[in-house]
Amino acid sequence: MFASRRLPLLLLLVLVVAIAARGIVTFGSSKITWTGSRHVSGVVDLAGPDAQGSLFVEAAGRLEVLTTGGELRPFAPAYRPSPGLESYLVLSSGQRVAAADCGWPAGDLYALRLAKPAGVSVISPQGRVSNLVDLQPDGLENGIAFDRTGRFGHRLLVTTTSTTRRATGVTTVEAISCNGLVQVVTRTAPRVEGGLVVAPPDFGRFGGDLLAPDEDSGNLYAIAPSGQASLVVRSGLAHGADIGIESLGLVPGSYSVALVADRGTPRNRHPGDNVILRVGRAALTGAGVRAGELLAVSEGGAATVAVSCASSCRARYIGHGPAPAHVEGHVVFAGGA
């Protein structure tokens, strides 16, 4: 009898904590399941699609192209990132950076260069490799995203989390222009890493901010052009090293499938499957996912929430992937409606 009287109070406390976190985690009845669509040894990130609808696949120190016909072929053999490292990459926005009087060439890929000298490498559509900029990071570069909304001046954003100050989780965010000019946005953001994105203008009060996950806490943060960092929502998923939210992707209006890398990681709690995971549009729509929402996927097991911020921010659990999954990089969307 005593326990039953306390139950409503406990539920109320849970609700208060969720609201205080500036986000509410809810659990719907319709669930999605990520499944393996293509075996790719060492797959670590995906970028695109490009103008032809093809995706770029980074895996174990090499680049490949996945065509709309399902063909996987080698690309840019001169690009040789260190195998085993998370050299995340993004496809050019093709936009102009007015402040630098230059533009991002359409079709170019931009990848974190983690070997010395650290910085950002450029891979052209013809497979030529060049250097955009050298950086002097206090730690490890661990995130990259294009600002397509303009609040950061259409620049390329790179995050680096300090290895000497890991206990306090200090992350530096740098904004890079197409002429290689680098501006520090902040050196005091929370600890973040993974597949970063910039929120669309209608993403509530965080529209145009850099969205970045923290696997250790399970939190999703927004970093404004001023450098101010805010908690968007607590994911409600299991969290910790190699477990918590890692990969983000903004749901477009037209697509047929969502994809994310599931990297083989031996001797890990989540050893991975060396596959590209997929979930179809019909399944996402059935789970209530709409254009403009954010998908956030956990590194361990591909547990997934959909985040919306039309008024207050809310994380809605929508499903998971294979239990061994070890998710890395960005969530990308391919195909037409």
C-alpha positions as CSV (number, residue, x, y, z in Angstrom):
1,M,0.0,0.0,0.0
2,F,2.8,2.4,0.9
3,A,4.6,1.8,-2.5
4,S,1.4,2.3,-4.5
5,R,0.9,5.7,-2.8
6,R,4.4,6.8,-3.7
7,L,4.2,5.8,-7.4
8,P,2.3,9.0,-8.5
9,L,4.9,11.1,-6.7
10,L,7.8,9.3,-8.5
11,L,6.1,9.8,-11.8
12,L,5.8,13.5,-11.1
13,L,9.4,13.8,-10.2
14,V,10.4,12.1,-13.4
15,L,8.3,14.6,-15.4
16,V,9.8,17.6,-13.5
17,V,13.3,16.4,-14.2
18,A,12.5,16.0,-18.0
19,I,11.0,19.4,-18.2
20,A,13.9,21.0,-16.3
21,A,16.3,19.4,-18.9
22,R,14.6,21.6,-21.6
23,G,13.4,18.6,-23.4
24,I,11.0,15.7,-22.9
25,V,11.7,12.1,-23.9
26,T,8.6,10.2,-25.0
27,F,8.1,6.7,-26.3
28,G,5.8,6.0,-29.2
29,S,4.3,2.7,-30.2
30,S,5.6,2.6,-33.7
31,K,9.3,1.7,-33.9
32,I,12.0,1.6,-36.6
33,T,14.8,-0.9,-36.9
34,W,18.1,-0.2,-38.6
35,T,19.3,-3.1,-40.8
36,G,22.5,-3.8,-42.7
37,S,22.3,-2.8,-46.3
38,R,25.8,-3.2,-47.5
39,H,29.0,-4.8,-46.1
40,V,31.9,-2.3,-46.0
41,S,34.9,-3.2,-44.0
42,G,35.9,-0.4,-41.5
43,V,33.2,2.0,-42.6
44,V,33.4,5.1,-40.5
45,D,31.4,7.9,-42.2
46,L,29.1,8.7,-45.1
47,A,28.7,12.0,-47.1
48,G,26.4,13.2,-49.8
49,P,24.5,12.6,-51.9
50,D,26.1,14.5,-54.7
51,A,24.4,15.9,-57.8
52,Q,24.2,12.3,-59.3
53,G,22.7,10.9,-56.1
54,S,25.9,9.0,-55.2
55,L,27.2,8.7,-51.6
56,F,30.8,8.9,-50.5
57,V,32.0,6.2,-48.1
58,E,35.0,6.5,-45.8
59,A,36.3,3.2,-44.5
60,A,39.5,1.9,-43.1
61,G,41.8,4.5,-44.7
62,R,40.1,4.7,-48.1
63,L,37.3,6.5,-49.9
64,E,34.7,4.8,-52.1
65,V,31.6,5.9,-54.0
66,L,28.3,4.2,-53.6
67,T,26.2,4.8,-56.8
68,T,22.5,5.0,-57.1
69,G,22.7,1.6,-58.8
70,G,24.3,0.1,-55.7
71,E,27.8,-0.2,-57.2
72,L,30.6,0.5,-54.7
73,R,33.8,1.6,-56.4
74,P,37.2,3.0,-55.3
75,F,37.6,6.8,-55.3
76,A,40.5,9.2,-54.8
77,P,43.3,6.7,-54.2
78,A,45.6,9.5,-53.2
79,Y,43.5,10.2,-50.1
80,R,44.9,7.9,-47.4
81,P,43.6,8.8,-43.9
82,S,44.9,6.9,-40.9
83,P,43.0,3.6,-40.7
84,G,41.1,3.3,-37.4
85,L,40.7,7.0,-36.9
86,E,37.5,8.9,-37.2
87,S,38.3,11.2,-40.1
88,Y,34.8,12.4,-40.6
89,L,33.9,14.2,-43.9
90,V,31.2,16.4,-45.5
91,L,30.2,17.3,-49.0
92,S,30.6,20.9,-50.1
93,S,27.6,23.2,-49.6
94,G,28.5,25.0,-52.8
95,Q,27.6,28.2,-51.1
96,R,29.4,31.6,-51.2
97,V,31.2,33.0,-48.2
98,A,30.6,36.7,-48.7
99,A,33.0,37.9,-45.9
100,A,35.8,36.0,-47.6
101,D,34.8,36.9,-51.2
102,C,35.0,33.2,-52.3
103,G,32.8,30.2,-52.6
104,W,32.9,26.5,-51.8
105,P,33.4,24.5,-55.0
106,A,30.5,22.2,-55.7
107,G,31.3,18.5,-55.4
108,D,34.4,18.9,-53.2
109,L,34.7,16.8,-50.1
110,Y,36.2,18.2,-46.8
111,A,37.6,15.7,-44.3
112,L,39.2,16.0,-40.9
113,R,42.9,15.4,-41.2
114,L,44.0,13.7,-37.9
115,A,47.6,12.9,-38.8
116,K,50.1,15.7,-38.4
117,P,49.9,18.4,-39.5
118,A,46.3,18.2,-38.4
119,G,43.7,20.2,-40.3
120,V,41.2,19.8,-43.1
121,S,41.8,18.0,-46.4
122,V,39.9,18.6,-49.7
123,I,39.1,15.9,-52.2
124,S,37.9,17.1,-55.6
125,P,35.3,15.3,-57.7
126,Q,38.2,14.1,-59.9
127,G,39.9,12.6,-56.8
128,R,42.6,15.2,-56.3
129,V,43.7,15.7,-52.7
130,S,44.8,19.1,-51.3
131,N,45.0,21.0,-48.1
132,L,42.4,23.5,-47.1
133,V,44.0,24.5,-43.8
134,D,46.4,23.3,-41.1
135,L,45.1,23.6,-37.5
136,Q,46.8,23.4,-34.2
137,P,44.2,21.6,-32.1
138,D,44.5,21.3,-28.4
139,G,43.2,17.7,-28.6
140,L,41.6,15.6,-31.3
141,E,39.4,17.0,-34.1
142,N,36.2,15.1,-33.8
143,G,33.4,16.9,-35.7
144,I,32.8,18.7,-39.0
145,A,29.7,20.4,-40.6
146,F,28.8,23.0,-43.2
147,D,26.8,26.0,-42.2
148,R,24.1,26.0,-44.9
149,T,21.8,28.5,-43.1
150,G,24.2,31.5,-43.0
151,R,24.3,32.3,-39.3
152,F,28.0,31.3,-39.2
153,G,28.6,33.0,-42.6
154,H,28.3,29.8,-44.6
155,R,31.6,28.6,-43.2
156,L,32.9,25.1,-42.4
157,L,32.7,24.3,-38.7
158,V,35.2,22.0,-37.0
159,T,35.2,20.9,-33.3
160,T,38.2,19.7,-31.3
161,T,37.8,18.4,-27.8
162,S,40.7,18.8,-25.5
163,T,42.6,15.7,-24.3
164,T,44.4,17.6,-21.6
165,R,41.1,19.0,-20.2
166,R,38.9,16.1,-20.8
167,A,37.6,16.0,-17.3
168,T,35.9,19.4,-17.8
169,G,34.9,18.6,-21.4
170,V,36.2,21.7,-23.1
171,T,35.6,21.8,-26.8
172,T,36.9,24.4,-29.3
173,V,34.7,25.3,-32.3
174,E,36.4,26.9,-35.3
175,A,34.8,28.4,-38.4
176,I,36.8,28.1,-41.6
177,S,36.3,30.2,-44.7
178,C,36.8,28.9,-48.3
179,N,40.1,30.9,-48.4
180,G,41.5,29.0,-45.4
181,L,40.9,31.8,-42.9
182,V,40.1,30.4,-39.4
183,Q,38.1,32.1,-36.7
184,V,37.6,30.6,-33.2
185,V,34.0,30.6,-32.3
186,T,34.5,29.3,-28.7
187,R,37.1,27.4,-26.7
188,T,34.7,26.6,-23.9
189,A,31.9,24.5,-25.4
190,P,30.8,21.3,-23.6
191,R,32.4,18.0,-24.6
192,V,31.0,17.0,-28.0
193,E,31.9,14.8,-30.9
194,G,30.4,12.9,-33.8
195,G,28.2,13.6,-36.8
196,L,27.5,17.3,-36.4
197,V,24.9,19.4,-38.3
198,V,23.7,23.0,-38.3
199,A,20.0,23.3,-37.4
200,P,17.6,24.7,-40.0
201,P,16.1,28.2,-39.4
202,D,12.8,26.8,-38.1
203,F,14.4,24.6,-35.4
204,G,12.9,26.7,-32.7
205,R,15.2,29.0,-30.7
206,F,18.2,26.9,-31.9
207,G,17.7,27.6,-35.6
208,G,21.0,28.1,-37.3
209,D,23.0,26.8,-34.4
210,L,25.6,24.0,-34.5
211,L,24.0,20.9,-33.1
212,A,26.5,18.5,-31.5
213,P,26.1,15.3,-29.4
214,D,27.9,14.1,-26.3
215,E,28.1,10.4,-25.9
216,D,29.3,10.6,-22.3
217,S,26.3,12.4,-21.0
218,G,23.7,11.6,-23.7
219,N,23.1,15.3,-24.1
220,L,22.5,17.2,-27.3
221,Y,23.9,20.7,-27.4
222,A,23.5,23.8,-29.5
223,I,26.4,26.2,-30.1
224,A,25.5,29.6,-31.3
225,P,27.7,31.9,-33.5
226,S,28.4,33.9,-30.4
227,G,30.0,30.8,-28.9
228,Q,27.2,30.3,-26.3
229,A,26.4,26.7,-25.7
230,S,22.9,25.5,-24.6
231,L,21.4,22.2,-23.7
232,V,18.8,21.3,-26.4
233,V,17.6,18.0,-24.9
234,R,18.7,15.0,-23.0
235,S,18.4,12.0,-25.3
236,G,17.1,9.6,-22.7
237,L,19.3,6.9,-24.2
238,A,22.0,4.9,-22.6
239,H,25.2,7.0,-22.4
240,G,28.9,6.6,-21.8
241,A,32.0,6.1,-23.9
242,D,31.2,4.3,-27.2
243,I,27.6,4.0,-26.1
244,G,25.8,7.4,-26.1
245,I,24.5,9.6,-29.0
246,E,27.0,10.0,-31.8
247,S,25.4,10.5,-35.2
248,L,23.0,13.3,-36.3
249,G,21.1,13.9,-39.5
250,L,18.4,16.4,-40.5
251,V,15.4,14.8,-42.2
252,P,14.9,16.4,-45.6
253,G,11.6,16.8,-47.5
254,S,12.5,14.3,-50.2
255,Y,14.4,11.0,-49.6
256,S,13.8,7.3,-49.7
257,V,16.2,6.0,-47.2
258,A,18.3,7.1,-44.2
259,L,21.8,5.6,-43.8
260,V,24.6,5.5,-41.2
261,A,27.9,3.8,-40.7
262,D,28.2,0.7,-38.4
263,R,32.0,0.2,-38.0
264,G,33.6,-3.0,-37.0
265,T,35.3,-2.4,-33.7
266,P,36.8,-5.6,-32.2
267,R,37.0,-6.1,-28.5
268,N,34.4,-3.4,-27.9
269,R,31.2,-3.9,-25.9
270,H,29.5,-3.0,-29.3
271,P,31.9,-4.7,-31.8
272,G,30.1,-3.4,-34.8
273,D,29.0,-5.1,-38.0
274,N,31.1,-3.5,-40.8
275,V,28.0,-2.5,-42.7
276,I,26.0,0.6,-43.8
277,L,22.8,0.6,-41.8
278,R,19.6,1.7,-43.4
279,V,16.0,2.4,-42.6
280,G,13.4,3.3,-45.2
281,R,11.2,6.4,-45.4
282,A,8.0,4.5,-44.9
283,A,9.2,3.1,-41.5
284,L,10.4,6.6,-40.4
285,T,7.1,8.2,-41.4
286,G,5.2,5.4,-39.6
287,A,7.2,6.3,-36.5
288,G,6.0,9.9,-36.9
289,V,9.2,11.3,-38.2
290,R,8.7,14.5,-40.3
291,A,10.9,16.7,-42.4
292,G,12.9,19.2,-40.4
293,E,13.3,16.9,-37.4
294,L,16.7,15.7,-36.3
295,L,17.6,12.0,-36.0
296,A,20.1,11.3,-33.2
297,V,21.6,7.8,-33.2
298,S,23.6,6.2,-30.3
299,E,27.0,4.7,-30.9
300,G,26.1,1.5,-29.1
301,G,23.2,-0.4,-30.7
302,A,22.0,2.4,-32.9
303,A,19.2,3.5,-30.5
304,T,17.5,6.4,-32.2
305,V,15.5,9.5,-31.1
306,A,13.8,12.1,-33.3
307,V,14.3,15.6,-31.9
308,S,11.9,18.5,-32.7
309,C,12.1,22.1,-31.4
310,A,9.1,23.8,-32.9
311,S,8.2,25.2,-29.5
312,S,9.8,23.3,-26.6
313,C,12.4,20.7,-27.6
314,R,11.5,17.1,-27.4
315,A,13.3,13.8,-28.0
316,R,11.1,11.0,-29.1
317,Y,12.4,7.4,-29.0
318,I,11.7,5.7,-32.3
319,G,13.8,2.5,-32.4
320,H,17.1,0.9,-32.6
321,G,19.5,-1.2,-34.7
322,P,21.4,-4.5,-34.2
323,A,22.7,-4.9,-30.6
324,P,26.4,-5.2,-31.7
325,A,26.1,-2.0,-33.8
326,H,28.9,0.6,-33.4
327,V,27.7,3.7,-35.1
328,E,29.9,6.5,-36.4
329,G,29.8,9.7,-38.4
330,H,26.8,11.4,-40.0
331,V,23.3,10.2,-40.7
332,V,22.7,10.8,-44.5
333,F,19.5,10.6,-46.6
334,A,19.5,9.3,-50.1
335,G,17.0,8.9,-53.0
336,G,14.0,10.8,-53.9
337,A,10.5,10.5,-52.5
